Amino acid sequence: MSHSSSILIVGAGIVGIACAYYLRKAGYRVTVIDQGKLAQGCSHANCGFVCPSHVLPLTEPGAIGTAVASLFRPGSPFRVRPQCRPALWRWMWEFARRCRYSQMIRAAGPIKAILDSSMAEYRRIVAEENLECEWRDQGLMMVLQTKRGLARYEHTDRIMTQEFGVPARKISGADLEEFEPALRPGLAGAFYYESDAQVRPDVLNRNWIARLRELEVEFRENCSFQRLRQRRGRAFAAETTGGEIATDYYLLATGAWSARWEQEWRCRLPVEPGKGYSTTLPQPTIRPTHSMLFPEHRVGVTPFADHCRLGSIMEFAGYDETISPDRIRQLHASARPYLKENPSADGQQTWHGWRPMTWDSLPIIGPSPRLKNAFVATGHNMLGLSMAPATGRLITELIQNRPPHIDAEPYSPERF
């Protein structure tokens, strides 16, 4: 596995971990640094969905109206906090321009390609590496409370089926309780994506990092990147709080913090932090058997082996580190109309993380346009866990100058 080339990966979230795996398997000597602890941030306590069903981008018709309305509704699950930041309003303008049906369909194709690739890669890696991560092949349910909500989702289901060949199994309200006993009677129905799966993120990250250490990947925690030293269109060293690191290649995988390093990587990285919340709770007596999303209330439920997790909310609030008790109560209240037994808040563990949001809903994967040996893997929006393996494989192919296994053009940093 020895290789004459080395690479520094800045960022040890799930995307950085996946990139380290593929690059090491290809023979590169890999060093990964992170400003904090490994695999924290948005990679740590999300709902763990691996969801090739999430084909449609956030730039759907009507999304910008929801964002504008949120300015006047502090409790909205999609919230834009008023801020005097030109970068945010430029981002919102570009996002609004893409909230059209034609743009939604155009973005969905590349999203589907990377999601499908990642699912295949996950299945292979989990089996080949014997990677313990609480992998469960039990699909994902979209549960609707009202007839109106069901009718609206039927429209989404038609688009998914006709345009992308991603059908769901429709479950009537009358059959729903038998299919998922944890759900209340009287709900309108659900759409079940049987090909989706779930993992427990913290277990996946911990065990994948342990495997990479066995493969001689070097990890450095609490080591902050500061700047790239450059000469004649190439980087030759990275200055960090742990000293200078000189490698042949440099990969930025810093998620929601990526825009800070535009100048160093010499490319546009219009990534905004989209704050999400979760609460991890004791398992209820009536334990859900499936992962579920409730689109009308925008909350997700994941049953793990020994606990249950509620997660949701999209807040554009900058890098605000507070965890609002009102937001945690909102998660509980949003799940209550659906579950027979809402998980107890006793002993709950609350969390927040910043999702790296791009204005076109596509990740940014590829070489820097102006720095020959610098690459970027960021901007995965709400799907970093789902897209990580294909991102790692694609980055490795691009660094090796090999034909990519999926079309890399839609993700290129040059599109900005």
Residue, then its C-alpha position, 0 to 999 in steps of 0.5 A: m500500500s506504500h505510495s510516493s505521494s502524500i496528502l493532508i486532509v483538513g477536516a475530520g468529519i464523515v466526508g474527511i474520513a471517507c476521503a481518507y479511506y479511499l486515498r489510503k486504499a489507493g496508496y497515499r500517505v494520509t494525514v487528517i487534521d481537525q480544529g476540534k475532536l474527530a468526527q464531531g460537528c454535523s457528523h456526530a448526532n444526526c439521524g443517521f439516514v442513508c437515503p438514496s430517496h432524497v433525490l430532490p434538492l431544497t431548491e423546490p418551488g415555494a421554498i423561498g416563500t417559506a424562508v421569507a415567512s420564517l423571518f416573522r415566525p421564530g418557531s418555524p422549523f425552517r428559520v432565517r434569523p435576520q442578519c446584516r451579512p452580505a454573504l448570507w443575502r447573496w446566498m439567499w438570492e442565488f437560492a431563490r433564483r433556483c427555486r423553479y421546477s426546471q432547476m429542481i429537476r436539473a439538480a436532482g440528477p447529480i444528487k441521485a448519481i452520488l446518492d446511488s453510488s454512496m449506497a453501493e459503496y457503503r454496502r461494500i465497505v461495511a461488509e469488507e471491513n466488517l465495520e460495526c455501525e448499527w447498519r439497518d436495511q429497514g427503509l425510511m417512511m414518510v408519514l403524513q398526518t393529514k389528507r392534504g399532506l398526503a395529497r401533496y406528497e403524492h405529487t412528490d412521489r409522482i415526480m420521484t417515480q416518473e423522472f428518476g425511477v425512485p418509487a415508494r410503497k404507499i401505505s394507507g392510513a388504515d394499514l399504517e398502524e399494523f405496519e408500524p405499531a409505534l404510530r398513532p391511529g388516525l394518520a393519513g398514510a405514508f410512503y415507504y422507501e424500502s431501499d434506504a438504510q440507517v447507521r448510528p453516526d458516532v459508532l460508524n465514525r469511531n470504528w471507521i477511524a479505528r480502521l484507518r489508524e490500523l491502515e496508518v492514517e495519521f489523525r491530529e485533533n485540536c490542530s487548526f489550519q491557518r494558511l496554505r503556503q503557495r508558490r507558482g500556482r501550487a501549495f507546498a505546506a500548510e501552517t497549522t497550530g500544530g506546526e507546518i505540514a508539507t505534503d504533495y496534495y491538500l484537501l479541504a473538507t471543513g463542512a460548514w466552515s469552508a467559506r473561511w478558506e476561499q482565499e487560501w484555496r483560491c476558489r469560491l466556496p459559497v457555503e452557509p451554516g444551516k443549524g440543525y438540532s437533535t435530542t437522543l432519548p431513552q427508548p420508549t416502551i413502544r419502540p419504532t421499528h422503522s426510521m421515519l420523517f414527518p414532512e408536515h412537521r419537518v422532524g425525523v425519528t431514528p430508533f437505534a439499538d439502545h435509544c431513540r433520536l429526534g432531529s430536525i430544524m434548519e436555522f440560518a443563524g450564523y455560527d450560534e452555538t446555543i441550544s435553545p430549550d424551545r427548539i428541543r421542546q419543538l422537536h418533542a411537540s412535532a413528534r407527538p401527533y405521530l407517535k403513540e408514546n413520545p420518548s421521555a425527555d428524562g436524561q436526554q442528550t441535546w445536540h446541534g450541528w451546522r450543515p454546509m449548505t450550498w445555494d444549488s443543493l449540490p456538493i462542491i467536489g473537485p480541484s481548485p481552479r487556481l491551485k494545482n494540487a489543492f482539492v475541495a470536498t464540502g457543501h453536502n447540505m443535509l446529506g453528508l452522511s449519505m454522500a460521503p463514500a462516493t465523495g471519497r471515491l470521486i476525490t481519489e479518482l480526480i487526484q489520480n487523474r483517472p476517469p471518474h465513476i460518476d460525472a464530476e462536472p456538476y460538483s465542480p468548484e468552477r461552477f461558481 
